[in-house]
Amino acid sequence: MNWLEILKPRLMTRDETRAVLGEDFYVYVLWRVDKMEPFYVGKGHNGRVLQHFCESESSNPFKARIIAKTDVLISLTPAESEEAAHEREIALIAAIGRRDLDAGPLANLTDGGEGTSGYVGLRGGENPTARPVSVEGIVYGSVVEAGEANGISPALARARCSAGWPGWFFVDEGQRDPQKRITMTYRKPVVIKGAQFDSMHDAARATGIDVRSLFKRIESGWPGYYRVEEGQRERASNNKAVRIDGVEYASQKVAAAALGLSKSGLRKRLASGNFPEYIDLSGSVEKQEKSWTHHRNIQIDGVAYESIRSAARALGVTQATIVNRAASSNFPNYVISSIEKTQRDEKTAVMAIPVTVDGVEYETQSAAARAHGITVGDVKKRCSSPAFPGYVCASIPKKAPKDGRPSLLRVEIDGVSYRSVNAAYKALGVDRPTIKTRCQSDDWPTWRM
C-alpha cells in the first residue's frame, strides 16, 4: 500500500521538525525510510515527538528496534486543542492499522487517546515527571522543574525522590524511607582542600569539581579530601611511590604510563618475585616467591633466553613443552636451572626404539622427530605407512592399505618424482584434480602416477 499517496505527508528530518515545533498541540507520524511507510502515530506538543529518539526505557521494543535500525522521517498535523489531537490520533491509528492486531504496519500498542503530551514515560507505569515534587519545603510542578531549579538533571531529581533523600519526595506519596544501599554518602559533611562543606554536592558547586570525581578522590585517599566523620584515608596503591630499575616514580599511575604498562600489569610485577627490580616504596605490596615460569637461566641449543615464555615464543612451542624437554634426558640441549634431568629407568628402556630414516639411524623416535622437525607421533605414522618407505622401525610394521593401493600415490611429472599428489600440487601450483586427470590421460605422457 502506498501510504505516501494516501496520507500525502510533508516529511521532515529531526532538525527540520525541531525548527517548526511550538506550544501548539499536534499529531505526528513516524515514517521508516527503508520501507517508506508509517510505523508509529502519536500526539504531543513542544518537543514530544523528538523524545522518541532519546535513550529511555521504552515500553515498546518493536518501535525502539525500528528507530535503531533505520532512518526515520516525521510528519506533523497541527491540532486546535489536546482533545482534537486525541481524536486525530485515534482516527489515524484506526485508518493505518496496528501491527499487533495484524491490521497494519503501526507499532502502537493502544488505539490512542491516552498518555501525556510532553514526555515519553518509562516502562512500567505512571509518568513520574508529571507529578509535583517537594524539595526541602519548596513544591515544583515536576522533576524537570525541580532539577532545573537545583542545578541537576531530571533523572537525578527523580532518583533522589525514589531513593528517599531527606526533603526530596513526590507530593502525592510523601517522604520515602532512605534506601540502605545509598546511606546518604553524598550528604555527609566533607573537607576539600581545607574547606568544610555540608555535602559533596555543596563542595562540587563551590569547587567546580564533579561529584563523582570528588567521591573517587575521597575513596582513593587524596590528601586534603575526606569525610569529616571518617577522616583522611590511606592513599590508594595507585598513588604510592615505586622504584623501577633504580628510577623512582611518584605513583604507580605515573610509572605505568612511563613504562607503557597497564596499571594492573605494573601491580603484578610489583608483587612478583620474578621482577626484583620492581619495588613498592610504601611497603604495602608483598613480594611473592620467584616462579619457574619466568626468569630462569635457560639455554637451548647454546642460545640463552631470559624466560621460559620467551623461549617458547621463539621456538613456537608451549611453555609446558619447554619444561618437559628440560626435564627429559632425551633433550640434552634443553637446560634450565633448578630443573633436574630425569634419567630413563632400565625397565622403560624399551621406549628408546631406534628408527632409520632414509638410511640414517637414530637412537630414539624423539631424536628422529627432532632431526626432521616433526612430532614423535608423525614419526610413528610414517614408520607404519607404505607411503614412507624411507621410515623404518623394527617394532612398527608397515600397514597394508585396505584397498590394496598406497595411501599416498607417488607422481612423476616431467622426470621429477613426487611422493604424493599433494606434494606435486605444492611444488607446481597445479590443483590436485588437474594433476590426477593429466596423469590418467594419454595426452600428457610425461605425467605418470
Order of alpha helices (4+ residues) and beta strands (2+ residues): alpha-alpha-beta-beta-alpha-beta-alpha-beta-beta-alpha-alpha-beta-beta-beta-alpha-alpha-beta-beta-beta-alpha-alpha-beta-beta-beta-alpha-alpha-beta-beta-beta-alpha-alpha-beta-beta-beta-alpha-alpha-beta
